[in-house]
């Protein structure tokens, strides 16, 4: 599964909007949107912030 689709599913499973995840992770909402649409790839720092906000391991985010 592509990272963007997986991130979107994880976010929606926790009933979070992109804006909610942006606030929790301190990652810009536009970056989250671009990752979910596979327009860009996240940096390691962004992956760390997103996984922490979603309360999952980075490896779980990448699966």
C-alpha positions as CSV (number, residue, x, y, z in Angstrom):
1,X,0.0,0.0,0.0
2,X,1.3,3.5,-0.8
3,X,2.2,5.7,2.1
4,X,-0.3,8.4,1.2
5,X,-3.2,6.0,1.2
6,X,-2.0,4.4,4.4
7,X,-1.6,7.7,6.2
8,X,-5.0,8.8,5.2
9,X,-6.6,5.6,6.5
10,X,-4.7,5.8,9.8
11,X,-5.8,9.4,10.2
12,X,-9.4,8.7,9.4
13,X,-9.4,5.6,11.7
14,X,-8.6,8.0,14.5
15,X,-11.3,10.4,13.4
16,X,-8.8,13.2,12.6
17,X,-9.0,15.8,9.9
18,X,-5.9,16.8,8.1
19,X,-6.0,20.0,10.2
20,X,-6.3,18.0,13.4
21,X,-3.3,15.9,12.5
22,X,-1.5,19.1,11.5
23,X,-2.0,20.6,14.9
24,X,-1.1,17.4,16.8
25,X,2.0,16.8,14.7
26,X,3.1,20.3,14.0
27,X,3.4,19.4,10.3
28,X,1.7,21.8,7.9
29,X,-1.7,20.7,6.7
30,X,-0.5,21.3,3.1
31,X,2.4,18.8,3.7
32,X,-0.1,16.2,5.0
33,X,-2.3,16.7,2.0
34,X,0.6,16.4,-0.4
35,X,1.8,13.2,1.3
36,X,-1.7,11.7,1.2
37,X,-1.9,12.5,-2.5
38,X,1.5,11.1,-3.1
39,X,2.8,14.4,-4.4
40,X,5.8,14.4,-2.1
41,X,7.6,12.1,0.2
42,X,7.9,12.9,3.9
43,X,11.3,13.6,5.5
44,X,12.4,11.4,8.4
45,X,11.5,14.3,10.8
46,X,8.0,14.5,9.3
47,X,7.5,10.7,9.6
48,X,8.6,10.9,13.3
49,X,6.2,13.7,14.0
50,X,3.3,12.0,12.2
51,X,3.9,8.7,13.9
52,X,4.1,10.3,17.3
53,X,0.9,12.2,16.7
54,X,-0.9,9.0,15.6
55,X,0.7,7.1,18.5
56,X,2.2,4.4,16.2
57,X,5.7,3.3,15.3
58,X,7.3,4.8,12.2
59,X,7.6,1.2,10.8
60,X,3.8,0.9,11.2
61,X,3.3,4.0,9.2
62,X,5.5,2.8,6.4
63,X,3.9,-0.7,6.1
